[in-house]
Amino acid sequence: MKKSIFYHAGCPLCVSAEQDILNFIPENEVEVIHLGQDKAKVRDAEAAGVQSVPALVLANGNVLHINFGASIEDLK
């Protein structure tokens, strides 16, 4: 089964959203990627359709943008 991916940048809004996501989705079904620490993954996030973080890319490819912490452009 393909995992969902939660992208964030480490800001308080993102960390709060991460905690909420992990309450909804079991940890073994979601990969958490901190784009502020792993800049190489910014391209992957952008290719998946992420325009801002925090964002959750579902296993089916749909992107859920959660509030607005930072633009993907700001993370490049």
N, CA, C, O and CB atoms as a CASP TS submission, in Angstrom:
PFRMAT TS
TARGET T0000
AUTHOR 0000-0000-0000
METHOD Language model
MODEL 1
PARENT N/A
ATOM      1  N   MET     1       0.840  -1.189   0.000  1.00  0.00           N
ATOM      2  CA  MET     1       0.000   0.000   0.000  1.00  0.00           C
ATOM      3  C   MET     1       0.880   1.247   0.000  1.00  0.00           C
ATOM      4  O   MET     1       1.850   1.329   0.754  1.00  0.00           O
ATOM      5  CB  MET     1      -0.953   0.001   1.220  1.00  0.00           C
ATOM      6  N   LYS     2       0.547   2.197  -0.831  1.00  0.00           N
ATOM      7  CA  LYS     2       1.282   3.455  -0.904  1.00  0.00           C
ATOM      8  C   LYS     2       0.918   4.322   0.299  1.00  0.00           C
ATOM      9  O   LYS     2      -0.242   4.380   0.706  1.00  0.00           O
ATOM     10  CB  LYS     2       0.976   4.202  -2.235  1.00  0.00           C
ATOM     11  N   LYS     3       1.922   4.993   0.863  1.00  0.00           N
ATOM     12  CA  LYS     3       1.710   5.861   2.014  1.00  0.00           C
ATOM     13  C   LYS     3       1.312   7.263   1.584  1.00  0.00           C
ATOM     14  O   LYS     3       1.641   7.711   0.485  1.00  0.00           O
ATOM     15  CB  LYS     3       2.963   5.916   2.871  1.00  0.00           C
ATOM     16  N   SER     4       0.601   7.943   2.468  1.00  0.00           N
ATOM     17  CA  SER     4       0.394   9.382   2.318  1.00  0.00           C
ATOM     18  C   SER     4       1.687  10.059   2.757  1.00  0.00           C
ATOM     19  O   SER     4       2.473   9.486   3.510  1.00  0.00           O
ATOM     20  CB  SER     4      -0.850   9.893   3.163  1.00  0.00           C
ATOM     21  N   ILE     5       1.900  11.279   2.281  1.00  0.00           N
ATOM     22  CA  ILE     5       3.100  12.025   2.672  1.00  0.00           C
ATOM     23  C   ILE     5       2.674  13.380   3.212  1.00  0.00           C
ATOM     24  O   ILE     5       1.939  14.120   2.558  1.00  0.00           O
ATOM     25  CB  ILE     5       4.087  12.192   1.468  1.00  0.00           C
ATOM     26  N   PHE     6       3.141  13.694   4.411  1.00  0.00           N
ATOM     27  CA  PHE     6       2.877  14.992   5.027  1.00  0.00           C
ATOM     28  C   PHE     6       4.143  15.820   4.924  1.00  0.00           C
ATOM     29  O   PHE     6       5.177  15.460   5.488  1.00  0.00           O
ATOM     30  CB  PHE     6       2.416  14.842   6.516  1.00  0.00           C
ATOM     31  N   TYR     7       4.062  16.932   4.203  1.00  0.00           N
ATOM     32  CA  TYR     7       5.188  17.849   4.037  1.00  0.00           C
ATOM     33  C   TYR     7       4.993  19.051   4.952  1.00  0.00           C
ATOM     34  O   TYR     7       3.893  19.591   5.066  1.00  0.00           O
ATOM     35  CB  TYR     7       5.330  18.300   2.555  1.00  0.00           C
ATOM     36  N   HIS     8       6.081  19.460   5.601  1.00  0.00           N
ATOM     37  CA  HIS     8       6.010  20.670   6.423  1.00  0.00           C
ATOM     38  C   HIS     8       7.375  21.330   6.494  1.00  0.00           C
ATOM     39  O   HIS     8       8.365  20.785   6.007  1.00  0.00           O
ATOM     40  CB  HIS     8       5.498  20.343   7.842  1.00  0.00           C
ATOM     41  N   ALA     9       7.421  22.501   7.101  1.00  0.00           N
ATOM     42  CA  ALA     9       8.667  23.267   7.162  1.00  0.00           C
ATOM     43  C   ALA     9       9.161  23.490   8.586  1.00  0.00           C
ATOM     44  O   ALA     9      10.154  24.189   8.790  1.00  0.00           O
ATOM     45  CB  ALA     9       8.480  24.599   6.485  1.00  0.00           C
ATOM     46  N   GLY    10       8.490  22.913   9.566  1.00  0.00           N
ATOM     47  CA  GLY    10       8.966  23.002  10.942  1.00  0.00           C
ATOM     48  C   GLY    10       8.442  24.165  11.755  1.00  0.00           C
ATOM     49  O   GLY    10       8.768  24.282  12.936  1.00  0.00           O
ATOM     50  N   CYS    11       7.628  25.040  11.149  1.00  0.00           N
ATOM     51  CA  CYS    11       7.084  26.170  11.904  1.00  0.00           C
ATOM     52  C   CYS    11       6.043  25.648  12.915  1.00  0.00           C
ATOM     53  O   CYS    11       5.596  24.508  12.790  1.00  0.00           O
ATOM     54  CB  CYS    11       6.442  27.233  10.934  1.00  0.00           C
ATOM     55  N   PRO    12       5.659  26.447  13.894  1.00  0.00           N
ATOM     56  CA  PRO    12       4.671  25.994  14.870  1.00  0.00           C
ATOM     57  C   PRO    12       3.357  25.527  14.235  1.00  0.00           C
ATOM     58  O   PRO    12       2.768  24.547  14.693  1.00  0.00           O
ATOM     59  CB  PRO    12       4.387  27.102  15.846  1.00  0.00           C
ATOM     60  N   LEU    13       2.896  26.209  13.196  1.00  0.00           N
ATOM     61  CA  LEU    13       1.681  25.793  12.492  1.00  0.00           C
ATOM     62  C   LEU    13       1.856  24.397  11.907  1.00  0.00           C
ATOM     63  O   LEU    13       0.964  23.556  12.011  1.00  0.00           O
ATOM     64  CB  LEU    13       1.327  26.798  11.378  1.00  0.00           C
ATOM     65  N   CYS    14       3.014  24.156  11.290  1.00  0.00           N
ATOM     66  CA  CYS    14       3.285  22.862  10.671  1.00  0.00           C
ATOM     67  C   CYS    14       3.391  21.745  11.702  1.00  0.00           C
ATOM     68  O   CYS    14       2.867  20.650  11.496  1.00  0.00           O
ATOM     69  CB  CYS    14       4.564  22.931   9.859  1.00  0.00           C
ATOM     70  N   VAL    15       4.063  22.021  12.803  1.00  0.00           N
ATOM     71  CA  VAL    15       4.226  21.015  13.856  1.00  0.00           C
ATOM     72  C   VAL    15       2.874  20.663  14.463  1.00  0.00           C
ATOM     73  O   VAL    15       2.607  19.496  14.750  1.00  0.00           O
ATOM     74  CB  VAL    15       5.190  21.522  14.954  1.00  0.00           C
ATOM     75  N   SER    16       2.033  21.648  14.656  1.00  0.00           N
ATOM     76  CA  SER    16       0.687  21.396  15.173  1.00  0.00           C
ATOM     77  C   SER    16      -0.121  20.546  14.195  1.00  0.00           C
ATOM     78  O   SER    16      -0.817  19.613  14.597  1.00  0.00           O
ATOM     79  CB  SER    16      -0.040  22.725  15.448  1.00  0.00           C
ATOM     80  N   ALA    17      -0.022  20.880  12.901  1.00  0.00           N
ATOM     81  CA  ALA    17      -0.734  20.108  11.884  1.00  0.00           C
ATOM     82  C   ALA    17      -0.203  18.680  11.825  1.00  0.00           C
ATOM     83  O   ALA    17      -0.976  17.740  11.636  1.00  0.00           O
ATOM     84  CB  ALA    17      -0.606  20.781  10.506  1.00  0.00           C
ATOM     85  N   GLU    18       1.110  18.508  11.984  1.00  0.00           N
ATOM     86  CA  GLU    18       1.695  17.160  11.993  1.00  0.00           C
ATOM     87  C   GLU    18       1.090  16.327  13.118  1.00  0.00           C
ATOM     88  O   GLU    18       0.719  15.173  12.908  1.00  0.00           O
ATOM     89  CB  GLU    18       3.234  17.231  12.148  1.00  0.00           C
ATOM     90  N   GLN    19       0.992  16.902  14.296  1.00  0.00           N
ATOM     91  CA  GLN    19       0.415  16.175  15.432  1.00  0.00           C
ATOM     92  C   GLN    19      -1.031  15.791  15.154  1.00  0.00           C
ATOM     93  O   GLN    19      -1.456  14.684  15.483  1.00  0.00           O
ATOM     94  CB  GLN    19       0.497  17.020  16.711  1.00  0.00           C
ATOM     95  N   ASP    20      -1.788  16.705  14.548  1.00  0.00           N
ATOM     96  CA  ASP    20      -3.181  16.407  14.205  1.00  0.00           C
ATOM     97  C   ASP    20      -3.267  15.300  13.157  1.00  0.00           C
ATOM     98  O   ASP    20      -4.094  14.396  13.275  1.00  0.00           O
ATOM     99  CB  ASP    20      -3.887  17.669  13.695  1.00  0.00           C
ATOM    100  N   ILE    21      -2.421  15.367  12.136  1.00  0.00           N
ATOM    101  CA  ILE    21      -2.413  14.347  11.087  1.00  0.00           C
ATOM    102  C   ILE    21      -2.113  12.978  11.685  1.00  0.00           C
ATOM    103  O   ILE    21      -2.766  11.991  11.348  1.00  0.00           O
ATOM    104  CB  ILE    21      -1.378  14.695   9.996  1.00  0.00           C
ATOM    105  N   LEU    22      -1.132  12.924  12.567  1.00  0.00           N
ATOM    106  CA  LEU    22      -0.765  11.641  13.165  1.00  0.00           C
ATOM    107  C   LEU    22      -1.843  11.117  14.111  1.00  0.00           C
ATOM    108  O   LEU    22      -1.840   9.934  14.451  1.00  0.00           O
ATOM    109  CB  LEU    22       0.551  11.774  13.912  1.00  0.00           C
ATOM    110  N   ASN    23      -2.749  11.967  14.534  1.00  0.00           N
ATOM    111  CA  ASN    23      -3.909  11.498  15.304  1.00  0.00           C
ATOM    112  C   ASN    23      -4.967  10.890  14.382  1.00  0.00           C
ATOM    113  O   ASN    23      -5.743  10.035  14.809  1.00  0.00           O
ATOM    114  CB  ASN    23      -4.520  12.659  16.117  1.00  0.00           C
ATOM    115  N   PHE    24      -5.001  11.326  13.124  1.00  0.00           N
ATOM    116  CA  PHE    24      -5.961  10.822  12.131  1.00  0.00           C
ATOM    117  C   PHE    24      -5.463   9.562  11.430  1.00  0.00           C
ATOM    118  O   PHE    24      -6.215   8.609  11.226  1.00  0.00           O
ATOM    119  CB  PHE    24      -6.252  11.897  11.095  1.00  0.00           C
ATOM    120  N   ILE    25      -4.194   9.576  11.071  1.00  0.00           N
ATOM    121  CA  ILE    25      -3.623   8.521  10.239  1.00  0.00           C
ATOM    122  C   ILE    25      -2.541   7.797  11.041  1.00  0.00           C
ATOM    123  O   ILE    25      -1.662   8.447  11.606  1.00  0.00           O
ATOM    124  CB  ILE    25      -3.041   9.105   8.909  1.00  0.00           C
ATOM    125  N   PRO    26      -2.586   6.482  11.100  1.00  0.00           N
ATOM    126  CA  PRO    26      -1.531   5.748  11.811  1.00  0.00           C
ATOM    127  C   PRO    26      -0.145   6.060  11.221  1.00  0.00           C
ATOM    128  O   PRO    26       0.001   6.218  10.009  1.00  0.00           O
ATOM    129  CB  PRO    26      -1.805   4.226  11.750  1.00  0.00           C
ATOM    130  N   GLU    27       0.857   6.144  12.090  1.00  0.00           N
ATOM    131  CA  GLU    27       2.209   6.522  11.663  1.00  0.00           C
ATOM    132  C   GLU    27       2.768   5.613  10.576  1.00  0.00           C
ATOM    133  O   GLU    27       3.583   6.059   9.768  1.00  0.00           O
ATOM    134  CB  GLU    27       3.141   6.510  12.847  1.00  0.00           C
ATOM    135  N   ASN    28       2.353   4.353  10.537  1.00  0.00           N
ATOM    136  CA  ASN    28       2.869   3.437   9.522  1.00  0.00           C
ATOM    137  C   ASN    28       2.218   3.665   8.152  1.00  0.00           C
ATOM    138  O   ASN    28       2.599   3.022   7.174  1.00  0.00           O
ATOM    139  CB  ASN    28       2.648   1.996   9.966  1.00  0.00           C
ATOM    140  N   GLU    29       1.240   4.575   8.076  1.00  0.00           N
ATOM    141  CA  GLU    29       0.559   4.866   6.818  1.00  0.00           C
ATOM    142  C   GLU    29       0.863   6.253   6.274  1.00  0.00           C
ATOM    143  O   GLU    29       0.335   6.641   5.232  1.00  0.00           O
ATOM    144  CB  GLU    29      -0.917   4.720   6.999  1.00  0.00           C
ATOM    145  N   VAL    30       1.711   7.004   6.972  1.00  0.00           N
ATOM    146  CA  VAL    30       2.054   8.355   6.525  1.00  0.00           C
ATOM    147  C   VAL    30       3.549   8.600   6.749  1.00  0.00           C
ATOM    148  O   VAL    30       4.102   8.276   7.800  1.00  0.00           O
ATOM    149  CB  VAL    30       1.201   9.424   7.276  1.00  0.00           C
ATOM    150  N   GLU    31       4.179   9.180   5.733  1.00  0.00           N
ATOM    151  CA  GLU    31       5.573   9.586   5.844  1.00  0.00           C
ATOM    152  C   GLU    31       5.592  11.085   6.117  1.00  0.00           C
ATOM    153  O   GLU    31       4.908  11.852   5.440  1.00  0.00           O
ATOM    154  CB  GLU    31       6.386   9.227   4.546  1.00  0.00           C
ATOM    155  N   VAL    32       6.371  11.499   7.102  1.00  0.00           N
ATOM    156  CA  VAL    32       6.476  12.917   7.444  1.00  0.00           C
ATOM    157  C   VAL    32       7.813  13.430   6.917  1.00  0.00           C
ATOM    158  O   VAL    32       8.871  12.883   7.228  1.00  0.00           O
ATOM    159  CB  VAL    32       6.350  13.147   8.995  1.00  0.00           C
ATOM    160  N   ILE    33       7.743  14.491   6.113  1.00  0.00           N
ATOM    161  CA  ILE    33       8.957  15.070   5.536  1.00  0.00           C
ATOM    162  C   ILE    33       9.049  16.537   5.924  1.00  0.00           C
ATOM    163  O   ILE    33       8.162  17.333   5.617  1.00  0.00           O
ATOM    164  CB  ILE    33       8.974  14.911   3.993  1.00  0.00           C
ATOM    165  N   HIS    34      10.124  16.875   6.596  1.00  0.00           N
ATOM    166  CA  HIS    34      10.410  18.244   7.041  1.00  0.00           C
ATOM    167  C   HIS    34      11.257  18.897   5.950  1.00  0.00           C
ATOM    168  O   HIS    34      12.461  18.656   5.870  1.00  0.00           O
ATOM    169  CB  HIS    34      11.153  18.268   8.450  1.00  0.00           C
ATOM    170  N   LEU    35      10.632  19.721   5.112  1.00  0.00           N
ATOM    171  CA  LEU    35      11.321  20.325   3.977  1.00  0.00           C
ATOM    172  C   LEU    35      12.375  21.337   4.389  1.00  0.00           C
ATOM    173  O   LEU    35      13.285  21.626   3.613  1.00  0.00           O
ATOM    174  CB  LEU    35      10.328  20.983   3.073  1.00  0.00           C
ATOM    175  N   GLY    36      12.273  21.877   5.584  1.00  0.00           N
ATOM    176  CA  GLY    36      13.298  22.787   6.063  1.00  0.00           C
ATOM    177  C   GLY    36      14.604  22.062   6.337  1.00  0.00           C
ATOM    178  O   GLY    36      15.679  22.655   6.247  1.00  0.00           O
ATOM    179  N   GLN    37      14.513  20.781   6.671  1.00  0.00           N
ATOM    180  CA  GLN    37      15.710  19.980   6.954  1.00  0.00           C
ATOM    181  C   GLN    37      16.134  19.131   5.769  1.00  0.00           C
ATOM    182  O   GLN    37      17.301  18.753   5.667  1.00  0.00           O
ATOM    183  CB  GLN    37      15.467  19.088   8.150  1.00  0.00           C
ATOM    184  N   ASP    38      15.211  18.827   4.880  1.00  0.00           N
ATOM    185  CA  ASP    38      15.497  17.957   3.744  1.00  0.00           C
ATOM    186  C   ASP    38      15.136  18.677   2.444  1.00  0.00           C
ATOM    187  O   ASP    38      14.125  18.374   1.810  1.00  0.00           O
ATOM    188  CB  ASP    38      14.720  16.618   3.864  1.00  0.00           C
ATOM    189  N   LYS    39      15.981  19.632   2.063  1.00  0.00           N
ATOM    190  CA  LYS    39      15.725  20.465   0.880  1.00  0.00           C
ATOM    191  C   LYS    39      15.631  19.645  -0.403  1.00  0.00           C
ATOM    192  O   LYS    39      14.973  20.066  -1.354  1.00  0.00           O
ATOM    193  CB  LYS    39      16.820  21.508   0.734  1.00  0.00           C
ATOM    194  N   ALA    40      16.277  18.483  -0.442  1.00  0.00           N
ATOM    195  CA  ALA    40      16.239  17.640  -1.638  1.00  0.00           C
ATOM    196  C   ALA    40      14.825  17.169  -1.947  1.00  0.00           C
ATOM    197  O   ALA    40      14.532  16.823  -3.091  1.00  0.00           O
ATOM    198  CB  ALA    40      17.158  16.438  -1.467  1.00  0.00           C
ATOM    199  N   LYS    41      13.952  17.148  -0.964  1.00  0.00           N
ATOM    200  CA  LYS    41      12.584  16.669  -1.150  1.00  0.00           C
ATOM    201  C   LYS    41      11.630  17.763  -1.638  1.00  0.00           C
ATOM    202  O   LYS    41      10.472  17.475  -1.942  1.00  0.00           O
ATOM    203  CB  LYS    41      12.068  16.093   0.147  1.00  0.00           C
ATOM    204  N   VAL    42      12.098  19.008  -1.717  1.00  0.00           N
ATOM    205  CA  VAL    42      11.243  20.103  -2.182  1.00  0.00           C
ATOM    206  C   VAL    42      10.762  19.828  -3.604  1.00  0.00           C
ATOM    207  O   VAL    42       9.597  20.069  -3.920  1.00  0.00           O
ATOM    208  CB  VAL    42      11.999  21.452  -2.121  1.00  0.00           C
ATOM    209  N   ARG    43      11.636  19.334  -4.453  1.00  0.00           N
ATOM    210  CA  ARG    43      11.258  19.023  -5.841  1.00  0.00           C
ATOM    211  C   ARG    43      10.181  17.939  -5.887  1.00  0.00           C
ATOM    212  O   ARG    43       9.245  18.018  -6.682  1.00  0.00           O
ATOM    213  CB  ARG    43      12.494  18.571  -6.649  1.00  0.00           C
ATOM    214  N   ASP    44      10.321  16.921  -5.022  1.00  0.00           N
ATOM    215  CA  ASP    44       9.320  15.854  -4.964  1.00  0.00           C
ATOM    216  C   ASP    44       7.958  16.416  -4.561  1.00  0.00           C
ATOM    217  O   ASP    44       6.926  16.064  -5.134  1.00  0.00           O
ATOM    218  CB  ASP    44       9.758  14.755  -3.975  1.00  0.00           C
ATOM    219  N   ALA    45       7.981  17.295  -3.562  1.00  0.00           N
ATOM    220  CA  ALA    45       6.732  17.900  -3.088  1.00  0.00           C
ATOM    221  C   ALA    45       6.089  18.721  -4.199  1.00  0.00           C
ATOM    222  O   ALA    45       4.887  18.620  -4.443  1.00  0.00           O
ATOM    223  CB  ALA    45       6.989  18.787  -1.846  1.00  0.00           C
ATOM    224  N   GLU    46       6.884  19.516  -4.854  1.00  0.00           N
ATOM    225  CA  GLU    46       6.375  20.351  -5.945  1.00  0.00           C
ATOM    226  C   GLU    46       5.815  19.488  -7.083  1.00  0.00           C
ATOM    227  O   GLU    46       4.762  19.800  -7.639  1.00  0.00           O
ATOM    228  CB  GLU    46       7.490  21.273  -6.478  1.00  0.00           C
ATOM    229  N   ALA    47       6.515  18.413  -7.423  1.00  0.00           N
ATOM    230  CA  ALA    47       6.056  17.509  -8.477  1.00  0.00           C
ATOM    231  C   ALA    47       4.742  16.832  -8.109  1.00  0.00           C
ATOM    232  O   ALA    47       3.949  16.488  -8.986  1.00  0.00           O
ATOM    233  CB  ALA    47       7.116  16.456  -8.763  1.00  0.00           C
ATOM    234  N   ALA    48       4.513  16.641  -6.818  1.00  0.00           N
ATOM    235  CA  ALA    48       3.273  16.019  -6.344  1.00  0.00           C
ATOM    236  C   ALA    48       2.112  17.009  -6.311  1.00  0.00           C
ATOM    237  O   ALA    48       0.966  16.614  -6.098  1.00  0.00           O
ATOM    238  CB  ALA    48       3.482  15.428  -4.958  1.00  0.00           C
ATOM    239  N   GLY    49       2.409  18.310  -6.524  1.00  0.00           N
ATOM    240  CA  GLY    49       1.352  19.317  -6.536  1.00  0.00           C
ATOM    241  C   GLY    49       1.289  20.189  -5.307  1.00  0.00           C
ATOM    242  O   GLY    49       0.366  20.991  -5.162  1.00  0.00           O
ATOM    243  N   VAL    50       2.260  20.045  -4.414  1.00  0.00           N
ATOM    244  CA  VAL    50       2.278  20.865  -3.202  1.00  0.00           C
ATOM    245  C   VAL    50       2.662  22.292  -3.575  1.00  0.00           C
ATOM    246  O   VAL    50       3.680  22.522  -4.229  1.00  0.00           O
ATOM    247  CB  VAL    50       3.268  20.283  -2.143  1.00  0.00           C
ATOM    248  N   GLN    51       1.841  23.243  -3.155  1.00  0.00           N
ATOM    249  CA  GLN    51       2.096  24.663  -3.428  1.00  0.00           C
ATOM    250  C   GLN    51       2.489  25.426  -2.175  1.00  0.00           C
ATOM    251  O   GLN    51       3.120  26.481  -2.245  1.00  0.00           O
ATOM    252  CB  GLN    51       0.869  25.306  -4.050  1.00  0.00           C
ATOM    253  N   SER    52       2.106  24.877  -1.022  1.00  0.00           N
ATOM    254  CA  SER    52       2.452  25.480   0.257  1.00  0.00           C
ATOM    255  C   SER    52       2.432  24.391   1.313  1.00  0.00           C
ATOM    256  O   SER    52       1.844  23.325   1.125  1.00  0.00           O
ATOM    257  CB  SER    52       1.477  26.640   0.624  1.00  0.00           C
ATOM    258  N   VAL    53       3.079  24.679   2.416  1.00  0.00           N
ATOM    259  CA  VAL    53       3.077  23.725   3.532  1.00  0.00           C
ATOM    260  C   VAL    53       2.445  24.388   4.749  1.00  0.00           C
ATOM    261  O   VAL    53       2.516  25.608   4.897  1.00  0.00           O
ATOM    262  CB  VAL    53       4.526  23.236   3.860  1.00  0.00           C
ATOM    263  N   PRO    54       1.841  23.613   5.599  1.00  0.00           N
ATOM    264  CA  PRO    54       1.773  22.160   5.604  1.00  0.00           C
ATOM    265  C   PRO    54       0.800  21.638   4.547  1.00  0.00           C
ATOM    266  O   PRO    54      -0.206  22.269   4.222  1.00  0.00           O
ATOM    267  CB  PRO    54       1.363  21.662   6.982  1.00  0.00           C
ATOM    268  N   ALA    55       1.144  20.459   4.025  1.00  0.00           N
ATOM    269  CA  ALA    55       0.298  19.825   3.020  1.00  0.00           C
ATOM    270  C   ALA    55       0.386  18.307   3.168  1.00  0.00           C
ATOM    271  O   ALA    55       1.423  17.755   3.536  1.00  0.00           O
ATOM    272  CB  ALA    55       0.713  20.265   1.588  1.00  0.00           C
ATOM    273  N   LEU    56      -0.716  17.665   2.875  1.00  0.00           N
ATOM    274  CA  LEU    56      -0.780  16.208   2.933  1.00  0.00           C
ATOM    275  C   LEU    56      -1.073  15.692   1.532  1.00  0.00           C
ATOM    276  O   LEU    56      -2.100  16.026   0.942  1.00  0.00           O
ATOM    277  CB  LEU    56      -1.865  15.721   3.952  1.00  0.00           C
ATOM    278  N   VAL    57      -0.168  14.878   1.004  1.00  0.00           N
ATOM    279  CA  VAL    57      -0.388  14.228  -0.282  1.00  0.00           C
ATOM    280  C   VAL    57      -0.931  12.839   0.035  1.00  0.00           C
ATOM    281  O   VAL    57      -0.238  11.999   0.609  1.00  0.00           O
ATOM    282  CB  VAL    57       0.941  14.162  -1.155  1.00  0.00           C
ATOM    283  N   LEU    58      -2.177  12.618  -0.349  1.00  0.00           N
ATOM    284  CA  LEU    58      -2.822  11.344  -0.052  1.00  0.00           C
ATOM    285  C   LEU    58      -2.278  10.247  -0.951  1.00  0.00           C
ATOM    286  O   LEU    58      -1.685  10.526  -1.993  1.00  0.00           O
ATOM    287  CB  LEU    58      -4.339  11.458  -0.215  1.00  0.00           C
ATOM    288  N   ALA    59      -2.478   9.008  -0.551  1.00  0.00           N
ATOM    289  CA  ALA    59      -1.991   7.863  -1.314  1.00  0.00           C
ATOM    290  C   ALA    59      -2.537   7.854  -2.739  1.00  0.00           C
ATOM    291  O   ALA    59      -1.898   7.316  -3.643  1.00  0.00           O
ATOM    292  CB  ALA    59      -2.367   6.570  -0.610  1.00  0.00           C
ATOM    293  N   ASN    60      -3.705   8.442  -2.946  1.00  0.00           N
ATOM    294  CA  ASN    60      -4.294   8.478  -4.295  1.00  0.00           C
ATOM    295  C   ASN    60      -3.782   9.659  -5.128  1.00  0.00           C
ATOM    296  O   ASN    60      -4.194   9.825  -6.276  1.00  0.00           O
ATOM    297  CB  ASN    60      -5.817   8.549  -4.195  1.00  0.00           C
ATOM    298  N   GLY    61      -2.893  10.477  -4.566  1.00  0.00           N
ATOM    299  CA  GLY    61      -2.298  11.599  -5.288  1.00  0.00           C
ATOM    300  C   GLY    61      -2.953  12.941  -5.039  1.00  0.00           C
ATOM    301  O   GLY    61      -2.409  13.970  -5.442  1.00  0.00           O
ATOM    302  N   ASN    62      -4.104  12.962  -4.389  1.00  0.00           N
ATOM    303  CA  ASN    62      -4.740  14.244  -4.068  1.00  0.00           C
ATOM    304  C   ASN    62      -3.912  14.990  -3.022  1.00  0.00           C
ATOM    305  O   ASN    62      -3.338  14.385  -2.117  1.00  0.00           O
ATOM    306  CB  ASN    62      -6.189  14.026  -3.557  1.00  0.00           C
ATOM    307  N   VAL    63      -3.864  16.316  -3.165  1.00  0.00           N
ATOM    308  CA  VAL    63      -3.096  17.148  -2.244  1.00  0.00           C
ATOM    309  C   VAL    63      -4.058  17.969  -1.397  1.00  0.00           C
ATOM    310  O   VAL    63      -4.927  18.667  -1.919  1.00  0.00           O
ATOM    311  CB  VAL    63      -2.110  18.071  -3.013  1.00  0.00           C
ATOM    312  N   LEU    64      -3.889  17.877  -0.094  1.00  0.00           N
ATOM    313  CA  LEU    64      -4.672  18.688   0.836  1.00  0.00           C
ATOM    314  C   LEU    64      -3.747  19.745   1.430  1.00  0.00           C
ATOM    315  O   LEU    64      -2.835  19.425   2.192  1.00  0.00           O
ATOM    316  CB  LEU    64      -5.324  17.805   1.964  1.00  0.00           C
ATOM    317  N   HIS    65      -3.985  20.998   1.079  1.00  0.00           N
ATOM    318  CA  HIS    65      -3.212  22.098   1.652  1.00  0.00           C
ATOM    319  C   HIS    65      -3.888  22.499   2.959  1.00  0.00           C
ATOM    320  O   HIS    65      -5.079  22.809   2.989  1.00  0.00           O
ATOM    321  CB  HIS    65      -3.112  23.320   0.658  1.00  0.00           C
ATOM    322  N   ILE    66      -3.117  22.486   4.024  1.00  0.00           N
ATOM    323  CA  ILE    66      -3.648  22.723   5.364  1.00  0.00           C
ATOM    324  C   ILE    66      -3.175  24.095   5.835  1.00  0.00           C
ATOM    325  O   ILE    66      -1.997  24.287   6.135  1.00  0.00           O
ATOM    326  CB  ILE    66      -3.198  21.600   6.361  1.00  0.00           C
ATOM    327  N   ASN    67      -4.105  25.042   5.897  1.00  0.00           N
ATOM    328  CA  ASN    67      -3.754  26.395   6.304  1.00  0.00           C
ATOM    329  C   ASN    67      -2.657  26.910   5.389  1.00  0.00           C
ATOM    330  O   ASN    67      -2.548  26.440   4.257  1.00  0.00           O
ATOM    331  CB  ASN    67      -3.306  26.438   7.789  1.00  0.00           C
ATOM    332  N   PHE    68      -1.846  27.849   5.832  1.00  0.00           N
ATOM    333  CA  PHE    68      -0.737  28.356   5.018  1.00  0.00           C
ATOM    334  C   PHE    68       0.404  28.726   5.943  1.00  0.00           C
ATOM    335  O   PHE    68       0.336  29.708   6.683  1.00  0.00           O
ATOM    336  CB  PHE    68      -1.174  29.584   4.154  1.00  0.00           C
ATOM    337  N   GLY    69       1.453  27.922   5.888  1.00  0.00           N
ATOM    338  CA  GLY    69       2.639  28.197   6.692  1.00  0.00           C
ATOM    339  C   GLY    69       3.731  28.848   5.867  1.00  0.00           C
ATOM    340  O   GLY    69       4.323  29.846   6.278  1.00  0.00           O
ATOM    341  N   ALA    70       3.999  28.269   4.682  1.00  0.00           N
ATOM    342  CA  ALA    70       5.038  28.803   3.794  1.00  0.00           C
ATOM    343  C   ALA    70       4.774  28.317   2.376  1.00  0.00           C
ATOM    344  O   ALA    70       4.278  27.211   2.162  1.00  0.00           O
ATOM    345  CB  ALA    70       6.463  28.374   4.269  1.00  0.00           C
ATOM    346  N   SER    71       5.110  29.150   1.433  1.00  0.00           N
ATOM    347  CA  SER    71       5.011  28.791   0.019  1.00  0.00           C
ATOM    348  C   SER    71       6.130  27.810  -0.323  1.00  0.00           C
ATOM    349  O   SER    71       7.216  27.879   0.253  1.00  0.00           O
ATOM    350  CB  SER    71       5.087  30.059  -0.890  1.00  0.00           C
ATOM    351  N   ILE    72       5.870  26.912  -1.245  1.00  0.00           N
ATOM    352  CA  ILE    72       6.912  25.990  -1.697  1.00  0.00           C
ATOM    353  C   ILE    72       8.071  26.775  -2.312  1.00  0.00           C
ATOM    354  O   ILE    72       9.220  26.338  -2.245  1.00  0.00           O
ATOM    355  CB  ILE    72       6.339  24.974  -2.722  1.00  0.00           C
ATOM    356  N   GLU    73       7.780  27.920  -2.903  1.00  0.00           N
ATOM    357  CA  GLU    73       8.822  28.786  -3.479  1.00  0.00           C
ATOM    358  C   GLU    73       9.770  29.291  -2.383  1.00  0.00           C
ATOM    359  O   GLU    73      10.970  29.432  -2.620  1.00  0.00           O
ATOM    360  CB  GLU    73       8.179  29.988  -4.226  1.00  0.00           C
ATOM    361  N   ASP    74       9.241  29.562  -1.198  1.00  0.00           N
ATOM    362  CA  ASP    74      10.062  30.045  -0.095  1.00  0.00           C
ATOM    363  C   ASP    74      11.021  28.980   0.425  1.00  0.00           C
ATOM    364  O   ASP    74      12.020  29.300   1.070  1.00  0.00           O
ATOM    365  CB  ASP    74       9.179  30.527   1.030  1.00  0.00           C
ATOM    366  N   LEU    75      10.716  27.718   0.145  1.00  0.00           N
ATOM    367  CA  LEU    75      11.532  26.619   0.655  1.00  0.00           C
ATOM    368  C   LEU    75      12.652  26.206  -0.297  1.00  0.00           C
ATOM    369  O   LEU    75      13.509  25.396   0.059  1.00  0.00           O
ATOM    370  CB  LEU    75      10.657  25.434   0.938  1.00  0.00           C
ATOM    371  N   LYS    76      12.643  26.753  -1.486  1.00  0.00           N
ATOM    372  CA  LYS    76      13.675  26.392  -2.474  1.00  0.00           C
ATOM    373  C   LYS    76      15.008  27.017  -2.132  1.00  0.00           C
ATOM    374  O   LYS    76      15.986  26.819  -2.854  1.00  0.00           O
ATOM    375  CB  LYS    76      13.253  26.822  -3.877  1.00  0.00           C
TER
END
